[in-house]
Amino acid sequence: MKSTVNVRHFEQRDLPALNNIYNHYINNTAITFDIEPKTLEDRANWVKQFGRTGRYQCFVATEGSRFLGWACSGLFRSKAAYQTSVEVSVYLHPEASGQGVGTCLYDALFDALENKDVHRALAGITQPNEASVALHRRFGFRDVGLYSDVGRKFGKYWDVLWMEKHL
């Protein structure tokens, strides 16, 4: 699929599809610890952090008119000393998983972060999630710690693996 995937910066027209994918993960998985679905207004406020340059960027993948997913780098923590660290995420339409779309998105994101005064990329991955861990390892992330039973969703406690990549 990689050859037919178009990866570009997020545009406002992508907001409904981005939100639908995220809400799928809220409603059906523990991949995100959000519990209530996000409104378009919620997500419109969230995407204001992204630009076409700088540390915080968001890329989307499409194939023709099909929206396949998105990846972003965002604020890790609000304290000033953390500014050169970003938290990265990738979310795919369930039908796009395992087809190289996450790789395409991360290729674009990490290319865009080169020379942007970003020292570390961090990822928190709810466990188990072998596909996400494998994707991050392919991009040079290493395990730095496991928070056990840190999030409760669907009546169960979940672990989160933290990974980091030097940029």
C-alpha positions in Angstrom: 0.0 0.0 0.0 2.9 2.4 0.7 3.2 3.5 -2.9 -0.4 4.8 -3.1 -0.5 6.5 0.3 -0.4 10.3 0.2 1.1 11.8 3.4 0.7 15.6 4.1 0.2 18.1 6.8 -3.1 18.1 8.6 -5.7 20.5 7.1 -9.0 21.6 8.7 -11.0 19.5 6.2 -9.4 16.4 7.9 -10.9 17.1 11.3 -14.0 14.9 11.0 -12.1 11.9 9.8 -9.3 12.3 12.4 -12.0 12.6 15.1 -13.8 9.6 13.9 -10.7 7.4 14.1 -9.8 8.7 17.5 -13.3 8.1 18.8 -13.1 4.6 17.5 -10.1 4.0 19.8 -11.8 5.7 22.7 -15.0 3.6 22.3 -13.4 0.2 21.5 -9.9 0.0 22.9 -7.6 0.9 25.8 -5.1 2.4 23.4 -6.1 5.8 24.6 -7.1 6.5 28.1 -9.8 9.0 27.1 -13.1 7.5 28.0 -15.7 9.9 26.5 -15.8 10.5 22.7 -14.4 13.8 21.6 -16.6 16.4 19.8 -15.4 18.2 16.7 -15.0 21.3 18.9 -12.8 19.4 21.3 -10.5 18.2 18.5 -10.6 21.6 16.8 -9.1 23.1 19.9 -6.6 20.3 20.2 -5.3 20.7 16.6 -4.5 24.4 17.2 -1.2 23.3 18.7 0.1 22.1 15.3 1.9 24.0 12.7 3.7 23.3 9.4 7.0 24.0 11.1 8.4 23.7 14.6 8.2 21.0 17.2 4.5 20.3 17.1 3.2 18.9 13.8 0.5 16.6 12.5 0.5 14.6 9.4 -2.3 12.6 7.8 -2.3 9.7 5.4 -4.9 9.3 2.6 -5.4 7.0 -0.4 -7.6 8.7 -2.9 -10.5 10.0 -0.9 -10.0 7.5 1.9 -8.6 8.9 5.2 -6.1 6.3 6.6 -4.8 7.8 9.7 -2.6 10.5 11.4 0.5 11.0 13.4 1.6 13.9 15.5 4.2 15.4 17.8 2.9 17.4 20.7 3.6 18.8 24.0 5.1 16.3 26.4 4.7 18.4 29.6 4.0 22.1 30.1 7.1 22.9 32.2 9.7 25.0 30.2 12.6 22.5 30.7 10.6 19.9 28.8 10.3 22.0 25.6 12.8 20.0 23.6 10.9 16.8 24.3 7.8 15.9 22.3 5.3 13.1 22.7 4.4 11.3 19.5 1.3 9.4 18.5 0.0 7.5 15.5 -3.6 6.4 15.0 -4.8 4.4 12.0 -8.2 3.6 10.6 -8.7 -0.1 11.7 -8.7 -1.2 8.0 -5.3 0.5 7.4 -3.4 -1.4 10.1 -0.6 -3.6 9.1 -0.2 -2.0 5.7 2.8 0.3 6.2 0.7 3.4 6.8 2.1 4.0 10.3 5.6 3.8 8.8 4.7 6.4 6.1 3.3 8.7 8.7 6.3 8.4 11.0 8.7 8.9 8.1 7.1 12.2 7.3 6.9 13.3 11.0 10.5 12.5 11.9 11.8 14.1 8.7 9.8 17.2 9.6 11.3 17.2 13.1 14.9 17.2 11.9 16.7 20.4 12.9 13.7 21.6 15.0 15.5 21.7 18.4 13.8 18.5 19.5 16.1 16.3 21.7 13.7 13.5 22.5 10.6 11.9 21.1 8.6 10.0 23.7 5.7 7.5 23.3 3.4 6.0 25.9 1.9 2.7 24.6 -0.9 0.9 26.4 0.0 -2.7 26.8 -0.4 -5.1 25.1 0.1 -3.5 21.7 2.7 -5.4 19.8 2.1 -3.6 16.5 2.7 -0.2 18.0 5.8 -1.3 20.0 7.2 -2.9 16.8 6.6 0.3 14.8 8.4 2.4 17.4 11.3 0.0 17.6 11.7 0.2 13.8 12.1 4.0 14.3 14.8 3.6 16.9 12.8 3.9 20.1 13.9 2.1 23.1 12.0 1.0 26.2 12.6 3.3 29.2 10.0 2.1 31.7 6.7 0.4 32.3 4.0 2.0 34.4 1.9 -0.9 35.7 -1.8 -0.7 36.3 -1.7 3.1 35.6 -5.0 3.5 33.7 -8.4 2.0 34.3 -10.7 1.5 31.3 -13.5 -1.0 30.6 -13.3 -2.2 34.2 -9.7 -3.2 33.9 -6.3 -1.7 34.8 -3.7 -1.3 31.9 0.0 -0.9 31.8 1.8 1.7 29.7 5.2 1.1 28.2 7.2 4.3 27.8 9.7 4.5 24.9 12.1 7.2 23.8 14.0 8.1 20.7 17.0 10.5 20.6 16.6 13.1 17.8 
